[in-house]
Amino acid sequence: KDKRIMVLDRGEKSVEVAINLTKYTPRVVFTTHQKDSSEVA
């Protein structure tokens, strides 16, 4: 109980996987790569 599934953003396929997982559990966490502060304009 109270477990979550974490999906790392590795492209379109990972988005598909995350969306499909919501059919089985509402506890899907989708994470993206945070830009380094030197990369932010």
Biopython code that builds the backbone (N, CA, C, O; Angstrom):
import numpy as np
from Bio.PDB.StructureBuilder import StructureBuilder

atoms = [
    (1, "LYS", "N", (0.831, -1.195, 0.000)),
    (1, "LYS", "CA", (0.000, 0.000, 0.000)),
    (1, "LYS", "C", (0.866, 1.246, 0.000)),
    (1, "LYS", "O", (2.027, 1.222, 0.411)),
    (2, "ASP", "N", (0.273, 2.336, -0.471)),
    (2, "ASP", "CA", (0.957, 3.628, -0.531)),
    (2, "ASP", "C", (2.253, 3.581, -1.323)),
    (2, "ASP", "O", (3.160, 4.374, -1.071)),
    (3, "LYS", "N", (2.351, 2.669, -2.268)),
    (3, "LYS", "CA", (3.540, 2.618, -3.115)),
    (3, "LYS", "C", (3.257, 3.377, -4.398)),
    (3, "LYS", "O", (2.118, 3.457, -4.858)),
    (4, "ARG", "N", (4.305, 3.923, -4.954)),
    (4, "ARG", "CA", (4.196, 4.679, -6.189)),
    (4, "ARG", "C", (5.120, 4.078, -7.237)),
    (4, "ARG", "O", (6.099, 3.403, -6.918)),
    (5, "ILE", "N", (4.787, 4.340, -8.486)),
    (5, "ILE", "CA", (5.638, 3.914, -9.593)),
    (5, "ILE", "C", (6.278, 5.169, -10.161)),
    (5, "ILE", "O", (5.581, 6.128, -10.494)),
    (6, "MET", "N", (7.611, 5.169, -10.275)),
    (6, "MET", "CA", (8.311, 6.317, -10.826)),
    (6, "MET", "C", (8.770, 5.986, -12.239)),
    (6, "MET", "O", (9.387, 4.949, -12.481)),
    (7, "VAL", "N", (8.458, 6.882, -13.163)),
    (7, "VAL", "CA", (8.880, 6.731, -14.552)),
    (7, "VAL", "C", (9.776, 7.914, -14.875)),
    (7, "VAL", "O", (9.387, 9.067, -14.688)),
    (8, "LEU", "N", (10.981, 7.623, -15.362)),
    (8, "LEU", "CA", (11.913, 8.677, -15.739)),
    (8, "LEU", "C", (11.702, 9.049, -17.196)),
    (8, "LEU", "O", (11.530, 8.171, -18.042)),
    (9, "ASP", "N", (11.714, 10.330, -17.494)),
    (9, "ASP", "CA", (11.510, 10.812, -18.859)),
    (9, "ASP", "C", (12.720, 10.461, -19.712)),
    (9, "ASP", "O", (13.812, 11.002, -19.535)),
    (10, "ARG", "N", (12.496, 9.541, -20.638)),
    (10, "ARG", "CA", (13.540, 9.140, -21.580)),
    (10, "ARG", "C", (13.011, 9.208, -23.010)),
    (10, "ARG", "O", (13.514, 8.531, -23.907)),
    (11, "GLY", "N", (11.990, 10.035, -23.206)),
    (11, "GLY", "CA", (11.424, 10.184, -24.539)),
    (11, "GLY", "C", (9.956, 9.813, -24.576)),
    (11, "GLY", "O", (9.327, 9.567, -23.546)),
    (12, "GLU", "N", (9.420, 9.779, -25.802)),
    (12, "GLU", "CA", (7.984, 9.543, -25.976)),
    (12, "GLU", "C", (7.524, 8.209, -25.412)),
    (12, "GLU", "O", (6.420, 8.114, -24.874)),
    (13, "LYS", "N", (8.344, 7.188, -25.524)),
    (13, "LYS", "CA", (7.949, 5.861, -25.030)),
    (13, "LYS", "C", (7.695, 5.896, -23.526)),
    (13, "LYS", "O", (6.764, 5.253, -23.042)),
    (14, "SER", "N", (8.507, 6.635, -22.789)),
    (14, "SER", "CA", (8.305, 6.696, -21.336)),
    (14, "SER", "C", (7.008, 7.425, -20.990)),
    (14, "SER", "O", (6.377, 7.113, -19.980)),
    (15, "VAL", "N", (6.605, 8.387, -21.813)),
    (15, "VAL", "CA", (5.320, 9.061, -21.598)),
    (15, "VAL", "C", (4.191, 8.063, -21.800)),
    (15, "VAL", "O", (3.250, 8.014, -21.008)),
    (16, "GLU", "N", (4.285, 7.265, -22.864)),
    (16, "GLU", "CA", (3.278, 6.232, -23.138)),
    (16, "GLU", "C", (3.174, 5.249, -21.976)),
    (16, "GLU", "O", (2.077, 4.898, -21.541)),
    (17, "VAL", "N", (4.318, 4.816, -21.485)),
    (17, "VAL", "CA", (4.345, 3.857, -20.378)),
    (17, "VAL", "C", (3.674, 4.456, -19.145)),
    (17, "VAL", "O", (2.867, 3.794, -18.492)),
    (18, "ALA", "N", (4.004, 5.698, -18.826)),
    (18, "ALA", "CA", (3.420, 6.351, -17.648)),
    (18, "ALA", "C", (1.903, 6.456, -17.776)),
    (18, "ALA", "O", (1.173, 6.182, -16.824)),
    (19, "ILE", "N", (1.439, 6.851, -18.950)),
    (19, "ILE", "CA", (-0.009, 6.969, -19.162)),
    (19, "ILE", "C", (-0.681, 5.607, -19.054)),
    (19, "ILE", "O", (-1.737, 5.484, -18.434)),
    (20, "ASN", "N", (-0.079, 4.589, -19.649)),
    (20, "ASN", "CA", (-0.654, 3.244, -19.580)),
    (20, "ASN", "C", (-0.687, 2.709, -18.151)),
    (20, "ASN", "O", (-1.618, 1.993, -17.783)),
    (21, "LEU", "N", (0.303, 3.043, -17.352)),
    (21, "LEU", "CA", (0.341, 2.581, -15.964)),
    (21, "LEU", "C", (-0.798, 3.165, -15.135)),
    (21, "LEU", "O", (-1.217, 2.562, -14.147)),
    (22, "THR", "N", (-1.303, 4.332, -15.528)),
    (22, "THR", "CA", (-2.408, 4.927, -14.772)),
    (22, "THR", "C", (-3.687, 4.107, -14.901)),
    (22, "THR", "O", (-4.639, 4.334, -14.155)),
    (23, "LYS", "N", (-3.724, 3.169, -15.825)),
    (23, "LYS", "CA", (-4.869, 2.256, -15.929)),
    (23, "LYS", "C", (-4.887, 1.279, -14.754)),
    (23, "LYS", "O", (-5.935, 0.737, -14.400)),
    (24, "TYR", "N", (-3.714, 1.061, -14.156)),
    (24, "TYR", "CA", (-3.576, 0.081, -13.079)),
    (24, "TYR", "C", (-3.432, 0.718, -11.706)),
    (24, "TYR", "O", (-3.806, 0.118, -10.699)),
    (25, "THR", "N", (-2.892, 1.929, -11.661)),
    (25, "THR", "CA", (-2.704, 2.629, -10.390)),
    (25, "THR", "C", (-2.699, 4.136, -10.637)),
    (25, "THR", "O", (-2.152, 4.594, -11.640)),
    (26, "PRO", "N", (-3.299, 4.906, -9.737)),
    (26, "PRO", "CA", (-3.264, 6.362, -9.897)),
    (26, "PRO", "C", (-1.957, 6.969, -9.377)),
    (26, "PRO", "O", (-1.742, 8.177, -9.481)),
    (27, "ARG", "N", (-1.106, 6.137, -8.828)),
    (27, "ARG", "CA", (0.108, 6.635, -8.175)),
    (27, "ARG", "C", (1.333, 6.501, -9.084)),
    (27, "ARG", "O", (2.273, 5.766, -8.780)),
    (28, "VAL", "N", (1.299, 7.220, -10.192)),
    (28, "VAL", "CA", (2.419, 7.228, -11.131)),
    (28, "VAL", "C", (3.091, 8.593, -11.037)),
    (28, "VAL", "O", (2.445, 9.630, -11.184)),
    (29, "VAL", "N", (4.392, 8.574, -10.790)),
    (29, "VAL", "CA", (5.172, 9.807, -10.705)),
    (29, "VAL", "C", (6.055, 9.867, -11.943)),
    (29, "VAL", "O", (6.860, 8.967, -12.181)),
    (30, "PHE", "N", (5.904, 10.927, -12.729)),
    (30, "PHE", "CA", (6.687, 11.098, -13.956)),
    (30, "PHE", "C", (7.715, 12.187, -13.707)),
    (30, "PHE", "O", (7.357, 13.319, -13.384)),
    (31, "THR", "N", (8.979, 11.856, -13.854)),
    (31, "THR", "CA", (10.027, 12.833, -13.572)),
    (31, "THR", "C", (10.786, 13.165, -14.844)),
    (31, "THR", "O", (11.007, 12.311, -15.702)),
    (32, "THR", "N", (11.177, 14.425, -14.942)),
    (32, "THR", "CA", (11.947, 14.892, -16.089)),
    (32, "THR", "C", (13.314, 15.354, -15.612)),
    (32, "THR", "O", (13.539, 15.560, -14.420)),
    (33, "HIS", "N", (14.201, 15.509, -16.549)),
    (33, "HIS", "CA", (15.551, 15.969, -16.255)),
    (33, "HIS", "C", (15.506, 17.457, -15.931)),
    (33, "HIS", "O", (14.970, 18.253, -16.701)),
    (34, "GLN", "N", (16.065, 17.819, -14.801)),
    (34, "GLN", "CA", (16.132, 19.229, -14.434)),
    (34, "GLN", "C", (17.384, 19.823, -15.047)),
    (34, "GLN", "O", (18.480, 19.279, -14.909)),
    (35, "LYS", "N", (17.208, 20.940, -15.721)),
    (35, "LYS", "CA", (18.362, 21.590, -16.330)),
    (35, "LYS", "C", (19.269, 22.147, -15.242)),
    (35, "LYS", "O", (18.809, 22.619, -14.203)),
    (36, "ASP", "N", (20.546, 22.080, -15.505)),
    (36, "ASP", "CA", (21.539, 22.674, -14.630)),
    (36, "ASP", "C", (21.347, 24.190, -14.662)),
    (36, "ASP", "O", (20.939, 24.729, -15.690)),
    (37, "SER", "N", (21.626, 24.874, -13.585)),
    (37, "SER", "CA", (21.402, 26.321, -13.542)),
    (37, "SER", "C", (22.199, 27.046, -14.623)),
    (37, "SER", "O", (21.804, 28.131, -15.049)),
    (38, "SER", "N", (23.312, 26.468, -15.074)),
    (38, "SER", "CA", (24.095, 27.089, -16.137)),
    (38, "SER", "C", (23.425, 26.925, -17.499)),
    (38, "SER", "O", (23.761, 27.645, -18.439)),
    (39, "GLU", "N", (22.469, 25.976, -17.621)),
    (39, "GLU", "CA", (21.774, 25.740, -18.881)),
    (39, "GLU", "C", (20.541, 26.616, -19.029)),
    (39, "GLU", "O", (20.009, 26.741, -20.132)),
    (40, "VAL", "N", (20.078, 27.218, -17.956)),
    (40, "VAL", "CA", (18.859, 28.020, -17.986)),
    (40, "VAL", "C", (19.180, 29.387, -18.570)),
    (40, "VAL", "O", (20.143, 30.037, -18.164)),
    (41, "ALA", "N", (18.364, 29.816, -19.528)),
    (41, "ALA", "CA", (18.615, 31.113, -20.188)),
    (41, "ALA", "C", (18.148, 32.265, -19.335)),
    (41, "ALA", "O", (18.280, 33.422, -19.733)),
]
sb = StructureBuilder()
sb.init_structure("model")
sb.init_model(0)
sb.init_chain("A")
sb.init_seg("    ")
for serial, (resi, resn, name, xyz) in enumerate(atoms, 1):
    if name == "N":
        sb.init_residue(resn, " ", resi, " ")
    sb.init_atom(name, np.array(xyz, "f"), 0.0, 1.0, " ", f" {name:<3s}", serial, name[0])
structure = sb.get_structure()
